[in-house]
Amino acid sequence: MLESRRWERLASRRLFLALTLWLHSRMLRRVLHEGLRTSFHKLGHFVANHPVFFASAPVLISILLGASFSRYRIEENVEYLLAPKHSLAKIEGNLVDSLFPVNRSKHTLYSDLQTPGRYGRVIVTSRRGNVLDANHVDLVLKLHTSITHIQVPMLGFNYTFAHLCLLDDSKNCIIDDILRALEEIRVARASNRTAPPLRYPITRLKDGREAYIGHQLGGVQAAGGGREGVRAARALQLTYYLQAASPLHEVVASRWELLFCGEVERVGRAHPELGLYPFTSSSLQRDFQRTSRVSERPLLCSLAVCLSVAVACCSMRDCVRTKPWLGLLSLVTVSLATLTSAGIFNLAGGKYNSTYLGIPFVMLGHGLFGTFEMLSSWRRTREDQHVKERVACVFSDCMLPFTASTALHLVTFGIGASPFTNIEAVRLFCRSACLSVLFNYLYILTFYGSNLVFAGYLENSYRHSMFCRRVPKPDLLQQKPAWYRFLMYTHYDEEAAEPGDLQAYETHLLVAFMKRYYCDWITNTYVKPFVVLFYLVYISFALMGYLQVTEGSDLSNVVATETSTIAYTRAQQRYFSSYSPVIGFYIYESIEYWNASVQEDLLEYTKGFERISWFESYLNYLHGQNVSTSLPRGNFTEHLRSGFLRQPRYLHFSDDIIFAKRADGEVDVVASRMFLVAKTTENKREEMSVLLDTLRKLSLTSRVKFIIFNPSFVYMDRYASSVGAPLKNSCIAALFLLFFSTFLAADPLVNAWLTVTVASVEFGVVGFMTLWQVELDCVSVLCLIYGVNYAVDSSAPLVSAFTLGREATRTRWVKVSLERHGVPALQSYVCYSAALLPLAAVPSNLTRTLFRCLFLTALITAFHCLAILPVLLTFLPPSKKKRRERKGTAENREDIECVEMADSTHVVDQITTV
């Protein structure tokens, strides 16, 4: 009995301590919240006391820093921007380059868009017929001749392809093997001989050498099984590799590439029966930066449209209370912040790239919510107060959530700008976005706040908001003409109004719509089930898209559409997607090539690939000489050096083997390479990624130490993890910030609702962008990082107003929250969406991704804040407990509930005593 009483006392003490701790934490949160509101109230007074300074200082700073655009520079290295900085492929590439210089062997390591060094490439297609018929063969060889005769005048000397080409061991220019095969076909036809059979993908040339032509001949129709010969082909691909051994050669090679594209276009115009698609080493960089140039007019149009909509959203029938200039100045504030941050970026030596096109839209979304919330808070202040006090009340009401959302922007983009981000384009964008958002916040506090003071003085003195002319009182206004009364209409009432009374602003279209119609409609009992059902449909489609997310490592996703890169890529995918890029298989240490088990392992590893292998050719050579392949080490190496590599048809394999003397004086093979090509389908990049992982896992368990490499691996290696890491880190940082900021929030449920809203919005954006054919690349990830902040910006004021409300029902506080914060949210959605629409007209894949992701972010966030949250908050926590009124003594208490019942003519108050 005593023991049970002791446990009861202990439990009561613990309960008392927990209750005390909860009360203390709640009081602490209230004290912090009120302290911050008081600080912003004083800041508002300070700004209102010095409006001229705070209005002029940002303008002067922006003008001074805007002069730094003379230092405007462009980042030209696409690999530096888009390839993961830290990847195993780069380490493997450095090891390969130390053994077999990639620049000298780039003609064997074929890659679609990522070939290193300078080169010119053209795909030749036949609009009708076969590119291997006599007419087309002559045209292709004629094109080849004209390309090799291109002259580049430089310093009094005319450089041609012969002066710039990549040389083989015989000091001859390296050209594609398909050209030699076409020349053999033409000579045979000219002499009325049967043309040698052209096999695919590996053919045998006249000198007996086997050559891989899978990336040089496309759209092949094979005769028989394919190895018997090629019956017809739809496309040819010719590549001209250049060397830039000196800065002079680099300049000459870059000019040669421009003349190469011009010559190909000239031949295409002269021979319309040919389809020609040129591509050079500088095409990708040029077309990537072209997005910035083709976006100039749409961006100006976007600014003009957003400006017009913002002015319209801030206008109303009342000529005194309308604020069109504040709508205009909200865009001016964002523009000044953009100019200031761009000036600092230039002075710091930064270089621009096309991904920075998204930064103005990040600043626009952030700035519109802040300015429209300030304008909405201004409407709720008492009109009989002094302007300075009204501005201070606006700062006290709006700046705390706006500061919190700005801090969230800085944290999420700051994590993306950290060294943990593996893709440089994402890191640079996040760094610039942090700087831009910071100045956007400061200029809204200072520049926009000071202009709110000027607008307040006009309103308090009853002057026209545009013409600054004092509006006559109603008795005098009635004596004026009709047009004058129309221009000077206002609700002239100098009596004190209650705070939050929007009756004078009900001539504003959005305020009237929200208060009279939308609030009652969205909280209607019969509407709520349909909203919840629609939300379930939304989740279902988002899940369907989420399960189909694919990574977008294709470089053509970030270039302008009407460019040579896109035309070349489409032709490449149409005619040359049957085989993968050539994969280098490098054995980087000495192994027992003469050992039968090692030979079996090597043949097993390369089984299933199309092979260009010195090792397999050497074994076949030994079989042809009736010599065993399991020779002693010395004999195996001696036959290789003095027999196999001396044959003309095997002489080219000398570049694939590195010999060195051992300590005992014997020569041994210390490193070698082979080339593998895999059969692929339409999902070429996904299959290459799987193949890369499979071969790497095999290299870890195999007793033959090898690595694989192709220049395209630098872009696809760890791309998915590198792209997703900034988004994951930013989301985690946002969750931590929301969790720890519960000590600053007046109610922890505010942060709980914000977390749920952000998760739902991000899930929907990822799913629907996939259904809209947007892949997960660096641009879409940047939009998703911004989507976290955009969702918090939109939902925080609404949730805070509802959670902190007391002494009424849930439905009533949902309506109050929508009346207070629904209008600025709706204004910002409309302006932001209008600003995004011109972006859809830009002919660029990068801006297409930007438009689709940002538009989905705005649309889904609006759906949550204006429909989902108002419905869910009417029946989910936090609850609204009604306070009881005390009447009489403690023994005689009555709870009075007033229920308004409306009949057909009037409203009756029914008093019910419980």
SULVEN-V920602 format. One record per residue. N is the residue number from 1. SS is DSSP state (H for helix, E for strand, C for the rest). OMEGA is omega as a letter, one per 30 degrees, with the letter a starting at -180 (* if undefined). BURIAL is I if it has 9 or more other ideal C-beta (glycine too) atoms within 8 Angstrom, else O. Layout:
N/SS/OMEGA/BURIAL, N/SS/OMEGA/BURIAL
This chain:
1/C/l/O, 2/H/a/O, 3/H/a/O, 4/H/l/O, 5/H/l/O, 6/H/l/O, 7/H/l/O, 8/H/l/O, 9/H/a/O, 10/H/l/O, 11/H/l/O, 12/H/l/O, 13/H/l/O, 14/H/l/O, 15/H/l/O, 16/H/l/O, 17/H/l/O, 18/H/l/O, 19/H/l/O, 20/H/l/O, 21/H/l/O, 22/H/l/O, 23/H/l/O, 24/H/l/O, 25/H/l/I, 26/H/l/O, 27/H/l/O, 28/H/l/I, 29/H/l/I, 30/H/a/I, 31/H/l/O, 32/H/a/I, 33/H/a/I, 34/H/l/O, 35/H/l/O, 36/H/l/I, 37/H/l/I, 38/H/l/I, 39/H/l/O, 40/H/l/I, 41/H/l/I, 42/H/l/I, 43/H/l/I, 44/H/l/I, 45/H/a/I, 46/H/l/O, 47/H/a/I, 48/H/l/I, 49/H/a/O, 50/C/a/I, 51/H/a/I, 52/H/l/O, 53/H/a/O, 54/H/l/I, 55/H/a/I, 56/H/a/O, 57/H/l/I, 58/H/l/I, 59/H/a/I, 60/H/l/O, 61/H/a/I, 62/H/l/I, 63/H/a/O, 64/H/a/O, 65/H/l/I, 66/H/l/I, 67/H/a/O, 68/H/l/I, 69/H/l/I, 70/H/l/O, 71/H/a/O, 72/C/l/O, 73/C/a/O, 74/E/l/O, 75/C/a/I, 76/C/a/O, 77/C/a/O, 78/H/l/I, 79/H/l/I, 80/H/a/O, 81/H/a/I, 82/H/l/I, 83/C/l/I, 84/E/a/I, 85/C/a/O, 86/C/a/O, 87/C/l/I, 88/H/a/O, 89/H/l/I, 90/H/l/I, 91/H/l/O, 92/H/l/I, 93/H/l/I, 94/H/l/O, 95/H/l/I, 96/H/a/I, 97/H/l/I, 98/H/l/O, 99/H/a/I, 100/C/a/I, 101/C/a/O, 102/C/a/I, 103/C/l/I, 104/C/a/O, 105/C/a/I, 106/C/l/I, 107/C/l/I, 108/C/l/I, 109/C/a/I, 110/C/l/I, 111/C/a/I, 112/C/a/O, 113/C/a/I, 114/C/l/I, 115/C/a/I, 116/C/l/O, 117/C/a/I, 118/C/l/I, 119/E/l/I, 120/E/a/I, 121/E/l/I, 122/E/l/I, 123/E/a/I, 124/E/l/I, 125/E/l/I, 126/E/l/I, 127/C/l/O, 128/C/l/O, 129/C/a/O, 130/C/a/I, 131/C/l/I, 132/C/l/I, 133/C/a/O, 134/H/a/O, 135/H/a/O, 136/H/l/I, 137/H/l/I, 138/H/l/I, 139/H/l/I, 140/H/l/I, 141/H/l/I, 142/H/l/I, 143/H/l/I, 144/H/a/I, 145/H/a/O, 146/H/l/I, 147/H/a/I, 148/H/l/I, 149/C/l/O, 150/C/a/I, 151/C/l/O, 152/E/l/I, 153/E/a/O, 154/E/l/I, 155/C/l/O, 156/C/a/O, 157/E/l/O, 158/E/l/O, 159/E/l/I, 160/C/l/I, 161/H/l/I, 162/H/l/O, 163/H/a/O, 164/H/a/I, 165/E/l/I, 166/C/a/I, 167/E/l/O, 168/C/a/I, 169/C/l/O, 170/C/l/O, 171/C/l/O, 172/C/l/O, 173/E/l/I, 174/C/l/I, 175/C/a/O, 176/C/a/I, 177/H/a/I, 178/H/l/I, 179/H/l/I, 180/H/l/I, 181/H/l/I, 182/H/l/I, 183/H/l/I, 184/H/l/I, 185/H/a/I, 186/H/l/I, 187/H/l/O, 188/H/l/I, 189/H/l/I, 190/H/a/O, 191/C/l/O, 192/C/l/O, 193/C/l/O, 194/C/a/O, 195/C/l/I, 196/C/a/I, 197/C/l/O, 198/C/a/I, 199/C/a/I, 200/C/g/I, 201/C/l/I, 202/E/a/I, 203/E/l/I, 204/E/a/O, 205/C/a/I, 206/C/a/O, 207/C/l/O, 208/C/a/O, 209/C/l/I, 210/E/a/I, 211/E/l/I, 212/E/a/I, 213/C/a/I, 214/C/l/I, 215/C/l/I, 216/C/l/I, 217/E/a/I, 218/E/a/I, 219/C/a/I, 220/C/l/I, 221/E/a/O, 222/E/l/I, 223/C/a/O, 224/C/a/O, 225/C/l/O, 226/C/l/O, 227/C/a/O, 228/C/l/I, 229/C/a/I, 230/E/l/I, 231/E/a/O, 232/E/l/O, 233/C/a/I, 234/C/a/I, 235/E/l/I, 236/E/l/I, 237/E/a/I, 238/E/a/I, 239/E/a/I, 240/E/a/I, 241/E/a/I, 242/E/l/I, 243/C/l/I, 244/C/a/I, 245/C/a/O, 246/C/l/O, 247/H/l/O, 248/H/l/O, 249/H/l/I, 250/H/l/I, 251/H/a/I, 252/H/a/I, 253/H/l/I, 254/H/l/I, 255/H/l/I, 256/H/l/I, 257/H/l/I, 258/H/l/O, 259/H/l/I, 260/H/l/I, 261/H/l/I, 262/H/l/O, 263/H/l/I, 264/H/l/I, 265/H/l/I, 266/H/l/O, 267/H/l/I, 268/H/l/I, 269/H/a/O, 270/H/a/O, 271/C/a/O, 272/C/l/O, 273/C/l/O, 274/E/l/I, 275/E/a/I, 276/E/a/I, 277/E/a/I, 278/E/l/I, 279/E/l/I, 280/E/a/I, 281/C/a/I, 282/C/a/O, 283/H/a/I, 284/H/l/I, 285/H/a/I, 286/H/a/I, 287/H/l/I, 288/H/l/I, 289/H/l/I, 290/H/l/I, 291/H/l/I, 292/H/a/I, 293/H/a/O, 294/H/a/I, 295/C/a/I, 296/H/a/O, 297/H/l/O, 298/H/l/I, 299/H/l/I, 300/H/l/O, 301/H/l/I, 302/H/l/I, 303/H/a/I, 304/H/l/O, 305/H/l/I, 306/H/l/I, 307/H/a/I, 308/H/a/I, 309/H/l/I, 310/H/l/I, 311/H/l/I, 312/H/a/O, 313/H/a/I, 314/C/a/I, 315/C/l/I, 316/C/a/I, 317/C/a/O, 318/C/a/I, 319/C/l/I, 320/C/a/I, 321/C/l/I, 322/C/a/I, 323/C/l/I, 324/H/l/I, 325/H/l/I, 326/H/l/I, 327/H/l/I, 328/H/a/I, 329/H/l/I, 330/H/l/I, 331/H/l/I, 332/H/l/I, 333/H/l/I, 334/H/l/I, 335/H/l/I, 336/H/l/I, 337/H/l/I, 338/H/a/I, 339/H/l/I, 340/H/a/I, 341/H/l/I, 342/H/l/I, 343/H/l/I, 344/H/l/I, 345/H/l/I, 346/H/a/I, 347/H/l/I, 348/C/l/O, 349/C/l/O, 350/C/l/I, 351/C/a/O, 352/E/l/I, 353/C/a/I, 354/H/l/I, 355/H/l/I, 356/H/l/I, 357/H/l/I, 358/H/a/I, 359/H/l/I, 360/H/a/I, 361/H/l/I, 362/H/a/I, 363/H/l/I, 364/H/l/I, 365/H/l/I, 366/H/a/I, 367/H/a/I, 368/H/l/I, 369/H/l/I, 370/H/a/I, 371/H/a/I, 372/H/l/I, 373/H/l/I, 374/H/l/I, 375/H/l/I, 376/H/l/I, 377/H/l/I, 378/H/l/I, 379/H/a/I, 380/C/l/I, 381/C/a/I, 382/C/a/I, 383/C/l/I, 384/C/l/O, 385/C/l/I, 386/C/a/O, 387/H/a/I, 388/H/l/I, 389/H/l/I, 390/H/l/I, 391/H/l/I, 392/H/l/I, 393/H/l/I, 394/H/l/I, 395/H/l/I, 396/H/a/I, 397/H/a/I, 398/H/a/I, 399/H/l/I, 400/H/l/I, 401/H/l/I, 402/H/l/I, 403/H/l/I, 404/H/l/I, 405/H/l/I, 406/H/l/I, 407/H/l/I, 408/H/l/I, 409/H/a/I, 410/H/a/I, 411/H/a/I, 412/H/l/I, 413/H/l/I, 414/H/l/I, 415/H/l/I, 416/H/l/I, 417/C/a/I, 418/C/l/I, 419/C/l/O, 420/C/l/O, 421/C/a/I, 422/C/l/I, 423/E/a/I, 424/H/a/I, 425/H/l/I, 426/H/a/I, 427/H/a/I, 428/H/l/I, 429/H/a/I, 430/H/l/I, 431/H/l/I, 432/H/l/I, 433/H/l/I, 434/H/a/I, 435/H/a/I, 436/H/a/I, 437/H/l/I, 438/H/l/I, 439/H/l/I, 440/H/l/I, 441/H/a/I, 442/H/a/I, 443/H/l/I, 444/H/l/I, 445/H/a/I, 446/H/a/I, 447/H/a/I, 448/H/l/I, 449/H/l/I, 450/H/l/I, 451/H/l/I, 452/H/l/I, 453/H/l/I, 454/H/l/I, 455/H/l/I, 456/H/l/I, 457/H/l/I, 458/H/a/I, 459/H/a/I, 460/H/l/I, 461/C/l/O, 462/C/l/I, 463/E/l/I, 464/C/a/I, 465/C/a/I, 466/C/a/O, 467/C/l/O, 468/C/l/O, 469/C/a/O, 470/E/a/O, 471/C/l/I, 472/C/l/O, 473/C/a/O, 474/H/a/O, 475/H/l/O, 476/H/a/O, 477/H/a/I, 478/C/a/O, 479/C/a/O, 480/C/l/I, 481/C/a/O, 482/H/a/O, 483/H/l/O, 484/H/l/I, 485/H/l/I, 486/H/a/O, 487/H/a/O, 488/C/a/I, 489/C/l/O, 490/C/l/I, 491/C/a/O, 492/C/a/O, 493/C/a/O, 494/C/l/O, 495/C/a/O, 496/C/l/O, 497/C/l/I, 498/C/l/O, 499/C/a/O, 500/C/l/O, 501/C/a/O, 502/C/a/I, 503/H/a/O, 504/H/a/I, 505/H/a/I, 506/C/l/I, 507/C/l/O, 508/C/a/I, 509/H/a/O, 510/H/l/I, 511/H/l/I, 512/H/l/I, 513/H/a/I, 514/H/a/I, 515/H/a/I, 516/H/a/O, 517/H/a/O, 518/H/a/I, 519/H/l/I, 520/H/a/I, 521/H/a/O, 522/H/l/I, 523/C/l/I, 524/C/a/O, 525/H/a/O, 526/H/l/O, 527/H/a/I, 528/H/l/I, 529/H/a/O, 530/H/l/O, 531/H/l/I, 532/H/l/I, 533/H/l/O, 534/H/l/I, 535/H/l/I, 536/H/l/O, 537/H/l/O, 538/H/l/I, 539/H/a/I, 540/H/l/O, 541/H/l/I, 542/H/l/I, 543/H/l/I, 544/H/l/I, 545/H/a/I, 546/H/a/I, 547/C/a/O, 548/C/a/O, 549/C/l/I, 550/C/l/O, 551/E/a/I, 552/C/a/I, 553/C/l/I, 554/C/a/O, 555/H/l/I, 556/H/l/I, 557/H/a/I, 558/H/a/I, 559/C/l/I, 560/E/a/I, 561/C/a/I, 562/C/a/O, 563/C/l/I, 564/H/l/I, 565/H/a/I, 566/H/l/I, 567/H/l/I, 568/H/a/I, 569/H/l/I, 570/H/l/O, 571/H/l/I, 572/H/a/I, 573/H/a/I, 574/H/a/I, 575/H/a/I, 576/C/a/I, 577/C/a/I, 578/C/a/O, 579/E/a/I, 580/C/l/I, 581/C/a/I, 582/C/a/I, 583/E/l/I, 584/E/l/I, 585/E/a/I, 586/E/l/I, 587/E/a/I, 588/C/l/I, 589/C/a/O, 590/C/l/O, 591/C/a/O, 592/C/a/O, 593/C/a/I, 594/C/a/I, 595/C/a/O, 596/H/a/O, 597/H/l/O, 598/H/l/I, 599/H/l/I, 600/H/l/O, 601/H/a/I, 602/H/l/I, 603/H/l/I, 604/H/a/O, 605/H/a/I, 606/C/a/I, 607/C/a/O, 608/C/l/O, 609/C/l/I, 610/E/a/I, 611/E/l/I, 612/E/a/I, 613/C/l/I, 614/H/a/I, 615/H/l/I, 616/H/l/I, 617/H/l/I, 618/H/l/I, 619/H/l/I, 620/H/l/O, 621/H/l/I, 622/H/l/I, 623/H/l/I, 624/H/l/O, 625/C/a/O, 626/C/l/O, 627/C/l/O, 628/C/l/O, 629/C/a/I, 630/C/l/O, 631/C/l/I, 632/C/a/O, 633/H/a/I, 634/H/l/O, 635/H/a/I, 636/H/a/I, 637/H/a/I, 638/H/l/I, 639/H/a/I, 640/H/a/I, 641/H/a/I, 642/H/a/O, 643/H/a/I, 644/H/a/I, 645/H/l/I, 646/H/l/O, 647/C/a/I, 648/H/a/O, 649/H/l/O, 650/H/a/I, 651/H/a/I, 652/H/l/O, 653/H/l/I, 654/H/l/O, 655/H/a/O, 656/H/a/I, 657/E/l/I, 658/E/l/I, 659/E/l/I, 660/E/l/O, 661/E/l/O, 662/C/l/O, 663/C/a/O, 664/C/l/O, 665/C/l/O, 666/C/l/I, 667/E/a/O, 668/E/l/I, 669/E/a/I, 670/E/l/O, 671/E/l/I, 672/E/l/I, 673/E/l/I, 674/E/a/I, 675/E/a/I, 676/E/l/I, 677/E/a/I, 678/C/l/I, 679/E/a/O, 680/C/l/I, 681/C/a/O, 682/C/l/O, 683/C/a/O, 684/H/a/I, 685/H/l/I, 686/H/l/O, 687/H/l/I, 688/H/l/I, 689/H/l/I, 690/H/l/O, 691/H/l/I, 692/H/l/I, 693/H/a/O, 694/H/a/O, 695/H/l/I, 696/H/l/I, 697/H/l/O, 698/H/a/I, 699/H/l/I, 700/H/a/O, 701/H/a/O, 702/C/l/I, 703/C/l/O, 704/C/a/I, 705/C/a/I, 706/E/l/I, 707/E/l/I, 708/E/a/I, 709/E/l/I, 710/C/a/I, 711/C/l/I, 712/C/l/I, 713/H/a/I, 714/H/a/I, 715/H/a/I, 716/H/a/I, 717/C/l/I, 718/C/a/I, 719/H/a/I, 720/H/l/O, 721/H/a/O, 722/H/l/I, 723/H/a/I, 724/H/a/I, 725/H/l/I, 726/H/l/I, 727/H/a/I, 728/H/a/O, 729/H/l/I, 730/H/l/I, 731/H/l/I, 732/H/l/O, 733/H/l/I, 734/H/l/I, 735/H/l/I, 736/H/l/O, 737/H/l/I, 738/H/a/I, 739/H/a/O, 740/H/l/O, 741/H/l/I, 742/H/l/I, 743/H/l/I, 744/C/a/I, 745/C/a/I, 746/C/l/I, 747/C/a/I, 748/H/a/O, 749/H/l/I, 750/H/a/I, 751/H/l/I, 752/H/l/O, 753/H/l/I, 754/H/l/I, 755/H/l/I, 756/H/a/O, 757/H/l/I, 758/H/a/I, 759/H/a/O, 760/H/l/I, 761/H/a/I, 762/H/l/I, 763/H/l/I, 764/H/l/I, 765/H/l/I, 766/H/a/I, 767/H/a/I, 768/H/l/I, 769/H/l/I, 770/H/l/I, 771/H/l/I, 772/C/l/O, 773/C/l/O, 774/C/a/I, 775/C/a/I, 776/E/l/I, 777/C/a/I, 778/H/a/I, 779/H/l/I, 780/H/l/I, 781/H/l/I, 782/H/l/I, 783/H/l/I, 784/H/l/I, 785/H/l/I, 786/H/l/I, 787/H/l/I, 788/H/a/I, 789/H/a/I, 790/H/l/I, 791/H/l/I, 792/H/l/I, 793/H/a/I, 794/H/a/I, 795/H/a/I, 796/H/l/I, 797/H/a/I, 798/H/a/I, 799/H/l/I, 800/H/a/I, 801/H/l/I, 802/H/a/I, 803/H/a/I, 804/C/a/O, 805/C/a/I, 806/C/l/O, 807/C/l/O, 808/C/a/O, 809/C/l/O, 810/H/a/I, 811/H/l/O, 812/H/a/I, 813/H/l/I, 814/H/l/I, 815/H/l/I, 816/H/a/I, 817/H/l/I, 818/H/l/I, 819/H/a/I, 820/H/a/I, 821/H/l/I, 822/H/a/I, 823/H/l/I, 824/H/l/I, 825/H/l/I, 826/H/l/I, 827/H/a/I, 828/H/l/I, 829/H/a/I, 830/H/a/I, 831/H/a/I, 832/H/l/I, 833/H/l/I, 834/H/l/I, 835/H/a/I, 836/H/a/I, 837/H/l/I, 838/H/l/I, 839/H/l/I, 840/H/a/I, 841/H/a/O, 842/C/a/I, 843/C/a/O, 844/E/l/I, 845/H/l/I, 846/H/l/I, 847/H/l/I, 848/H/l/I, 849/H/l/I, 850/H/a/I, 851/H/a/I, 852/H/a/I, 853/H/a/I, 854/H/l/I, 855/H/l/I, 856/H/l/I, 857/H/a/I, 858/H/a/I, 859/H/a/I, 860/H/l/I, 861/H/l/I, 862/H/l/I, 863/H/l/I, 864/H/a/I, 865/H/a/I, 866/H/a/I, 867/H/a/I, 868/H/a/I, 869/H/l/I, 870/H/l/I, 871/H/a/I, 872/H/a/O, 873/C/l/I, 874/C/l/I, 875/C/l/O, 876/C/a/O, 877/C/g/O, 878/C/a/O, 879/C/l/O, 880/C/a/I, 881/C/a/O, 882/C/l/O, 883/C/a/O, 884/C/l/O, 885/C/a/O, 886/C/l/O, 887/C/a/O, 888/C/a/O, 889/C/a/O, 890/C/a/O, 891/C/a/O, 892/C/l/O, 893/C/l/I, 894/C/l/O, 895/C/a/O, 896/E/l/I, 897/E/a/O, 898/E/l/O, 899/E/l/O, 900/E/l/O, 901/E/a/O, 902/E/l/O, 903/C/a/O, 904/C/a/O, 905/C/a/O, 906/C/a/O, 907/E/a/O, 908/E/l/O, 909/E/l/O, 910/E/a/O, 911/E/a/O, 912/E/l/O, 913/E/a/O, 914/C/*/O
